[in-house]
Amino acid sequence: MAGEWILNTIVRGIALGTPLLWAALGEVYAERSGVVNLGVEGMMVLGAFAAFALAQASGLPYLGLLLAAGVGALAALLHAFVVITLRANQYVSGLALTMLGLGLSALLGRRWEGLPLLNTLPEISPLTYGGLLLAGMLWLVLYHTRWGIILRSTGESPAAVDTMGLNVFLVRYLAVVFGGALAGVGGGLLSVAYRPSWTEGMTVGLGWIAIAITIFASWDPLRAATGAFLFGALFHLSFRLQTWVAPEPLQMMPFAVTILVLAVVTRRGGAQGVPEALGIPYTRGES
Amino acid sequence: MRVLRALLVVVVILTFAASGGAQAKLKVGFIYVGPIGDYGWTHAHDQGRKIAEKQLPIETLYVESVPEAQVEPFIDKLIQQGARVVLTTSFGFMDGTLAMAKRYPNIIFGHASGFKRNHNMFTYMADFYQVYYLNGLMAGALTRSGKVGYVGAFPIPEVKRHMGAFALGVRAVNPRATVHVRWLFSWFDPAKAKEATEALIAEGVDVFAFTEDSPTVVQVASKRNLPSFGHYSPMQRFAPRHVVSGQLVHWERIYIDFLSKVLAGRYTAENLQNVDYWWLLAEKAVELGGDFGVPVNPVWIPKLQAVKVQTREFGQISVYDLVNRRLAQMSRTPVAFDPFTGPIRDRKGRLVVPAGKTMTVAELTTMEWAAPGIVGPWPKEP
């Protein structure tokens, strides 16, 4: 009985955690470069729509996910241009991207409402294992390679990176676009695997949860994976436990416990805090 | 510059022309709580709006995804855009709509699913409780574990009434069955609906009904080969072999009736104090089925015919026949059968509907008690 409970909760945690993980990993890299992107929800919902539409038309969910990555990257490129090249406020641009994504996908998606999807991915798919592998690889790259040092330095002290003769703008562009591609995949996983259908606004705030996980995981890919799966499991449990616990306080439980656990893990691990230059546009010759 | 000025003149002329033309037509504004693509409540209202616009000499405006607490400025905006009739379609819009009705005594207001009225504000509802009872009969026949699941949006009277009718139906066929409830506290949240369904499956539930504006519950159940009942929109297409039936709505029936009476001058901003549409099966405002014109999915008819129950009215009868008999009784005017006819005790054993009595509309719209057989949390349980 207890074994069945634990197993079931783990499976559910992985199922909902997978799309969250992809989106959170993307945001970890974007923010490590010093760029906040609050457009995760928007990029995810665009990815969800793109993946569903193509998977529906072609019968190939992986092809749909590929398009979702492309669409997410493209949306992120827009954000990158606005905040890196034009030096606009990152928070405003990200929020605009979220609204744009929600609106655009709703508008374009009308025709796909109410359509079933015949070829779907299982909830726990190669993308789940791929996501975990990716988390490990991104952690290795971040902490144990020259690229990782460059990425982290760009988020901490872009002027120093610039002085070394490296291109701050290029690093940030790449990180933001990479992040967008992963957010697109995360959204796509929602519409071709987790809940195979298209409904406008179907990301229902999961993009914001991915951002929260990024922050509470201290911008660490492995901790982000922990946070994503933990949140998924607790989210499921909050419904499982309704037989015994009043539903109102249970609503908060997945958020509260995830934050608490990640806070404790971070304290023990002694990770660095927020990237110093996070949210600040870089201008050559200043600071 | 000259081009720009010329363009501006054209725009101004067009604007006036458009508003001039519109004055001939009655402008009706709709306020929706969700996105029109939600495939549920808002989607259904929007379908009704479109049909009404096609059939009547009216022009419609709408705003979607309006937060319940912010309905007033949105109503203001619709009136500024020329709306003479404003219809708000969520229970949570009730007080805001009433406040605006008092502020604009010459505008006609309508509120769906509430109970507060004014001389210029009527109420309307296409209610499902009869249809839920029929679905309950079928769910009671189909459960093997004796555990039927219900994923509920908010614990408000409307949802409680529907679950109550559903549970009464389940128990009428299967007196030992229980109805297990999970609350989402959202009208639209596929992720919550999905995990709530998974939680019920983990507890042995094998038949599902729900109130949430997406086909999620249907999809999750069908993946496990379990039957379910669609909600609000035609959901049989999402699980052609697993959706047994469900409830469908025809808001256009109410919209066309009311707006034609406004156009004919019978309803004005002066005489709506007692206008309440409470339209059910008999008025064809609601329909039984997982798809229009399909009351019971043919795949499931043999299974429902195989289950026999003993009833006082019809003797030994199959559940399929019972559903059809009850449907016919409730589609008549006046109705020959109402699920909320006493004696009914709530799950705590308290007598809530005395023998021989049928619940009134006022009682139904404020119902808080849990029907027998319901298992799970029940906020505000008396």
Boltz contact constraints between the chains, C-beta under 6 A:
constraints:
  - contact:
      token1: [A, 8]
      token2: [B, 202]
      max_distance: 6.0
  - contact:
      token1: [A, 12]
      token2: [B, 198]
      max_distance: 6.0
  - contact:
      token1: [A, 106]
      token2: [B, 37]
      max_distance: 6.0
  - contact:
      token1: [A, 113]
      token2: [B, 37]
      max_distance: 6.0
  - contact:
      token1: [A, 113]
      token2: [B, 39]
      max_distance: 6.0
  - contact:
      token1: [A, 114]
      token2: [B, 39]
      max_distance: 6.0
  - contact:
      token1: [A, 116]
      token2: [B, 237]
      max_distance: 6.0
  - contact:
      token1: [A, 116]
      token2: [B, 238]
      max_distance: 6.0
  - contact:
      token1: [A, 195]
      token2: [B, 190]
      max_distance: 6.0
  - contact:
      token1: [A, 195]
      token2: [B, 194]
      max_distance: 6.0
  - contact:
      token1: [A, 195]
      token2: [B, 216]
      max_distance: 6.0
  - contact:
      token1: [A, 199]
      token2: [B, 39]
      max_distance: 6.0
  - contact:
      token1: [A, 199]
      token2: [B, 214]
      max_distance: 6.0
  - contact:
      token1: [A, 200]
      token2: [B, 35]
      max_distance: 6.0
  - contact:
      token1: [A, 200]
      token2: [B, 37]
      max_distance: 6.0
  - contact:
      token1: [A, 201]
      token2: [B, 35]
      max_distance: 6.0
  - contact:
      token1: [A, 202]
      token2: [B, 190]
      max_distance: 6.0
  - contact:
      token1: [A, 204]
      token2: [B, 189]
      max_distance: 6.0
  - contact:
      token1: [A, 204]
      token2: [B, 191]
      max_distance: 6.0
  - contact:
      token1: [A, 235]
      token2: [B, 195]
      max_distance: 6.0
  - contact:
      token1: [A, 236]
      token2: [B, 195]
      max_distance: 6.0
  - contact:
      token1: [A, 239]
      token2: [B, 182]
      max_distance: 6.0
  - contact:
      token1: [A, 239]
      token2: [B, 195]
      max_distance: 6.0
  - contact:
      token1: [A, 239]
      token2: [B, 196]
      max_distance: 6.0
  - contact:
      token1: [A, 239]
      token2: [B, 199]
      max_distance: 6.0
  - contact:
      token1: [A, 240]
      token2: [B, 199]
      max_distance: 6.0
  - contact:
      token1: [A, 242]
      token2: [B, 182]
      max_distance: 6.0
  - contact:
      token1: [A, 242]
      token2: [B, 377]
      max_distance: 6.0
  - contact:
      token1: [A, 246]
      token2: [B, 377]
      max_distance: 6.0
  - contact:
      token1: [A, 247]
      token2: [B, 183]
      max_distance: 6.0
  - contact:
      token1: [A, 247]
      token2: [B, 377]
      max_distance: 6.0
